[in-house]
Amino acid sequence: MQKNITIDIADFAVTKDPGAVLVTYALGSCIAVIAYDPVVKAGGMIHYMLPLSKASPEKASRNPAMFADTGIPLLFQELYKLGCEKQRMTVKVAGGGALYDDKGMFNIGKRNYTVMRKMFWKNDIIIAAEDVGGSKSRTARLHIATGRVVIKSGREEVEL
Amino acid sequence: MITPREVLRKAKGLPTLPTAVARLAALLDDETAGAADFEKIVKPDPALTANLLRLANSAFFGARRQITSVRQAITLMGVRRVFELAASASFSRVLPSRIPGYEIDAKGFWRHSVAVAVLAEHLVKRAGRRPPEMTFTAGLLHDIGKLAIGSVLVEDSDEILSRMWAGDVSFIEAEHKVIGTDHCEVGDVMAEEWNLPVAVSWAIRWHHAPAGAPDDADVLLVDLIHISDALSHTLGFGADVGGLARTIEEDAVKRVGLSVQEVETVAGEAVDQIKEMDALLSGQRG
């Protein structure tokens, strides 16, 4: 039986339940990092909102999943606890959009993406696939049994 | 092509706000009205009373002590706030669970409405400005026009979405091209029919184009709703049709007196309250 686990904005989840599908809705400028280990068949997803925790350290200590710099390491630590190993993990990314015309004001999406890229580069993590940027609102799903990642925006659905 | 009034004539089946809300709104403009008059309208409606007290005691509305009666809510929070609570409590009850057009999902629509209301209150506080009276209500109701269009113009709303997704037009432009009006104009007329305060109608009417608002509109309120709407779409607070296919007016942010950085910080601060209010108000929906 398929079991949807919904990840709210500024939240994350990891699981090795083979019936589980991790899903997050309405990714605008936020980014979903989706990691999966095909050997232990475990995976996780974070839906972070802002790039750096220094904007609000107090928020970050209560809710690290709000920021890229505090949330992404937490996602990986929790996955290691499930037996996942970095070398085996496939990492995919979705989101980081912007308004159709935001006059460059809210470039949160771009900064969210840049900070994540830097962190991955420093930690030797390669992004296997991504669907980022543009003025799209996205829904991301990770099927734990297979590791399949599906991104939906509007009526379009793509597999990453 | 269709006029806003024609949309509403067709949308006869769409639920309306209970008359209690309109009667409360009328009292707001009556200088001779007192707490007892408000109480007389709220008290006979047990669901409204219960919901109003529940909201009044939530962390968001932040009463310093437990509020146990309508009279006490009015004394401690003032009549404007009590009106806002009543409007919020009522709106969540009338929101249909399914809208056939515009692919509106009630849960996402509701989260977005709450997000705009909460963000608008946070932004005005951060700017150090005196909050306009109807900030929360205007935020909550800013997109009601989409409910009407989505209810009666199912095929047209489909066409609007297709044009928008095909690219190069904003959601508002797509609405104009296909039906000759937009959800702001329709929402304005709806608010008028629901007898809501004129400040709310104007915020609904101009929330996509604050620069066009007439001089006698509450410009601060219009700007706040405009910025909060753009911000909540950017961040994905709720999944609402139209999504990111919209623009933001830079001048609105300047007029309110905020920097873009401050606007972002506010978003981070507001997220917990948005989730809290969403859960609190959604609990009332059947």
HADDOCK unambig.tbl for C-alpha pairs under 7 A between the chains (distance, minus, plus):
assign (segid A and resid 26 and name CA) (segid B and resid 236 and name CA) 4.85 0.50 0.50
assign (segid A and resid 26 and name CA) (segid B and resid 238 and name CA) 6.41 0.50 0.50
assign (segid A and resid 26 and name CA) (segid B and resid 239 and name CA) 5.15 0.50 0.50
assign (segid A and resid 27 and name CA) (segid B and resid 236 and name CA) 5.46 0.50 0.50
assign (segid A and resid 28 and name CA) (segid B and resid 233 and name CA) 6.77 0.50 0.50
assign (segid A and resid 28 and name CA) (segid B and resid 234 and name CA) 5.19 0.50 0.50
assign (segid A and resid 28 and name CA) (segid B and resid 235 and name CA) 5.10 0.50 0.50
assign (segid A and resid 28 and name CA) (segid B and resid 236 and name CA) 4.82 0.50 0.50
assign (segid A and resid 29 and name CA) (segid B and resid 234 and name CA) 5.49 0.50 0.50
assign (segid A and resid 29 and name CA) (segid B and resid 235 and name CA) 5.25 0.50 0.50
assign (segid A and resid 30 and name CA) (segid B and resid 235 and name CA) 5.90 0.50 0.50
assign (segid A and resid 49 and name CA) (segid B and resid 235 and name CA) 6.95 0.50 0.50
assign (segid A and resid 55 and name CA) (segid B and resid 265 and name CA) 6.75 0.50 0.50
assign (segid A and resid 98 and name CA) (segid B and resid 234 and name CA) 6.01 0.50 0.50
assign (segid A and resid 98 and name CA) (segid B and resid 244 and name CA) 6.61 0.50 0.50
assign (segid A and resid 99 and name CA) (segid B and resid 234 and name CA) 6.12 0.50 0.50
assign (segid A and resid 99 and name CA) (segid B and resid 244 and name CA) 4.51 0.50 0.50
assign (segid A and resid 99 and name CA) (segid B and resid 245 and name CA) 6.07 0.50 0.50
assign (segid A and resid 99 and name CA) (segid B and resid 246 and name CA) 5.98 0.50 0.50
assign (segid A and resid 99 and name CA) (segid B and resid 247 and name CA) 6.36 0.50 0.50
assign (segid A and resid 100 and name CA) (segid B and resid 244 and name CA) 5.74 0.50 0.50
assign (segid A and resid 100 and name CA) (segid B and resid 245 and name CA) 4.76 0.50 0.50
assign (segid A and resid 100 and name CA) (segid B and resid 246 and name CA) 5.34 0.50 0.50
assign (segid A and resid 100 and name CA) (segid B and resid 247 and name CA) 6.09 0.50 0.50
assign (segid A and resid 101 and name CA) (segid B and resid 246 and name CA) 6.47 0.50 0.50
assign (segid A and resid 101 and name CA) (segid B and resid 247 and name CA) 4.73 0.50 0.50
assign (segid A and resid 101 and name CA) (segid B and resid 248 and name CA) 6.89 0.50 0.50
assign (segid A and resid 102 and name CA) (segid B and resid 247 and name CA) 5.47 0.50 0.50
assign (segid A and resid 102 and name CA) (segid B and resid 248 and name CA) 5.35 0.50 0.50
assign (segid A and resid 105 and name CA) (segid B and resid 260 and name CA) 6.59 0.50 0.50
assign (segid A and resid 135 and name CA) (segid B and resid 244 and name CA) 5.25 0.50 0.50
assign (segid A and resid 135 and name CA) (segid B and resid 245 and name CA) 6.33 0.50 0.50
assign (segid A and resid 136 and name CA) (segid B and resid 244 and name CA) 6.14 0.50 0.50
assign (segid A and resid 137 and name CA) (segid B and resid 243 and name CA) 6.21 0.50 0.50
assign (segid A and resid 137 and name CA) (segid B and resid 244 and name CA) 6.54 0.50 0.50
